[in-house]
């Protein structure tokens, strides 16, 4: 699998085991993805967008929904990634701390 983040397209994950490579998962994002990391077992990806948002996705469709990956004509259709969690920016582009987000992260009350 190969993950790319083209400008304005979000995340695209290709299966490169066969030629030509084909998009098997895709997910639009609110801003440009500037960093992406795979889990050790290659079933999940973590992303960081330029607006500071961090997200964690699963590539496993079968775990979350019973949805076919082939249309009625037998053509493969790319599936969306399953969002596991997202973390809003704590610090904005100017370095200003978002107090509400920071307070939620530091809340240790039971």
C-alpha positions in Angstrom: 0.0 0.0 0.0 1.1 3.5 -0.7 -0.5 6.6 0.8 -0.3 10.0 -0.9 -1.8 13.4 0.0 -2.2 15.4 -3.2 -2.9 19.1 -2.8 -6.7 19.6 -2.4 -7.4 15.9 -2.5 -7.0 14.7 1.1 -5.6 11.2 1.5 -5.4 8.6 -1.3 -4.3 5.0 -0.6 -3.1 2.9 -3.5 -2.7 -0.8 -3.8 0.6 -1.1 -5.7 0.7 -4.9 -5.7 -0.9 -4.9 -9.1 -0.4 -2.8 -12.3 -1.7 -0.3 -12.8 -1.9 0.8 -9.2 -5.4 1.7 -8.1 -6.9 3.9 -5.3 -8.5 1.6 -2.7 -9.2 4.1 0.0 -9.7 7.9 -0.1 -10.7 10.5 2.4 -11.1 14.3 1.9 -9.6 16.5 4.6 -10.3 20.1 5.7 -6.8 21.3 5.0 -3.6 20.0 3.4 -2.1 16.9 5.0 1.5 17.6 5.9 2.4 14.4 7.7 1.2 10.8 7.5 2.3 7.7 9.5 1.3 4.0 9.2 0.6 1.7 12.1 3.0 -1.2 12.5 0.4 -3.6 11.0 -0.5 -1.2 8.1 -4.2 -1.2 8.9 -4.3 2.4 10.3 -2.9 5.8 9.4 -2.4 8.9 11.4 -2.4 12.3 9.7 -1.5 15.9 10.6 -3.1 18.7 8.6 -1.5 22.1 8.2 -4.4 23.6 10.2 -3.1 21.6 13.2 -5.8 18.9 13.2 -4.5 15.3 13.9 -6.7 12.4 12.8 -6.4 8.6 13.1 -8.1 6.3 10.5 -8.7 2.6 10.0 -8.4 1.0 6.5 -10.5 -1.9 7.6 -14.0 -1.6 6.1 -15.3 -5.0 7.2 -14.8 -4.2 10.8 -17.2 -1.3 10.7 -19.8 -1.9 8.1 -21.0 -4.5 5.6 -20.4 -2.6 2.4 -19.3 -4.0 -0.9 -16.2 -2.7 -2.7 -17.4 -3.8 -6.2 -20.3 -2.1 -7.9 -23.1 -3.9 -9.8 -21.0 -3.9 -12.9 -18.0 -5.6 -11.2 -16.0 -2.4 -11.1 -13.9 -1.7 -8.0 -15.0 1.5 -6.1 -12.6 3.1 -3.6 -14.0 3.2 -0.1 -13.6 6.0 2.5 -11.3 5.6 5.5 -13.0 5.0 8.8 -12.2 7.9 11.2 -11.3 6.5 14.6 -10.6 9.8 16.3 -9.6 13.4 15.5 -7.9 16.0 17.6 -8.6 19.7 17.0 -5.7 22.1 17.0 -4.6 23.3 20.4 -2.3 26.0 19.0 -3.3 28.1 15.9 -1.0 29.2 13.1 0.0 32.4 15.0 1.0 30.4 18.0 -2.0 31.4 20.1 -3.3 28.7 22.5 -6.9 27.7 22.1 -7.8 27.7 25.8 -10.9 25.5 25.5 -9.0 22.7 23.7 -6.1 23.0 26.1 -8.3 22.8 29.1 -10.0 19.7 27.8 -6.7 18.0 27.2 -5.4 18.9 30.7 -8.7 18.0 32.5 -7.8 15.2 35.0 -11.0 15.4 37.1 -12.7 12.1 37.6 
